[in-house]
Amino acid sequence: MGGNLNQIALVFNQTGRVDNDNLEDAHLELQEHFREMMLLLGKIEKRLKDKIFRE
């Protein structure tokens, strides 16, 4: 996932449609979304394990 996003960002940056500041902002936003997603997936994993191993 990260590699593809980096390739897309590189093309946008080379074509002049995205400047470095906007690219940096987008990257930081994606990092935050990824962190949030990993936290949620961790909670889901814990709930599933609790249900599976409780029975």
C-alpha positions as CSV (number, residue, x, y, z in Angstrom):
1,M,0.0,0.0,0.0
2,G,2.7,2.5,1.0
3,G,4.8,1.9,-2.1
4,N,1.9,2.5,-4.4
5,L,1.0,5.7,-2.7
6,N,4.6,6.9,-2.9
7,Q,4.6,6.2,-6.7
8,I,1.4,8.1,-7.2
9,A,2.7,11.0,-5.1
10,L,5.9,11.1,-7.1
11,V,4.0,11.4,-10.4
12,F,1.8,14.1,-9.0
13,N,4.8,16.0,-7.7
14,Q,6.6,15.6,-11.1
15,T,3.7,16.9,-13.0
16,G,3.4,20.0,-10.9
17,R,-0.1,19.2,-9.7
18,V,1.0,18.8,-6.1
19,D,3.7,20.9,-4.4
20,N,6.0,19.7,-1.7
21,D,4.0,21.3,1.1
22,N,0.7,19.7,0.0
23,L,2.4,16.4,-0.6
24,E,3.9,16.6,2.9
25,D,0.5,17.4,4.4
26,A,-1.1,14.5,2.5
27,H,1.6,12.1,3.7
28,L,1.1,13.2,7.3
29,E,-2.6,12.8,7.0
30,L,-2.2,9.3,5.5
31,Q,0.2,8.4,8.4
32,E,-2.5,9.4,10.9
33,H,-5.2,7.5,9.1
34,F,-2.9,4.4,9.0
35,R,-2.3,4.7,12.8
36,E,-6.0,5.0,13.5
37,M,-6.7,2.0,11.3
38,M,-4.1,-0.1,13.0
39,L,-5.5,0.8,16.4
40,L,-9.0,-0.3,15.3
41,L,-7.7,-3.5,13.8
42,G,-5.9,-4.3,17.0
43,K,-9.2,-3.9,18.9
44,I,-11.0,-6.1,16.4
45,E,-8.3,-8.7,16.8
46,K,-8.6,-8.7,20.6
47,R,-12.4,-9.1,20.4
48,L,-12.1,-11.9,18.0
49,K,-9.5,-13.7,20.1
50,D,-11.6,-13.2,23.2
51,K,-14.7,-14.7,21.5
52,I,-12.7,-17.6,20.0
53,F,-10.8,-18.6,23.1
54,R,-13.6,-18.0,25.6
55,E,-15.7,-20.8,24.1
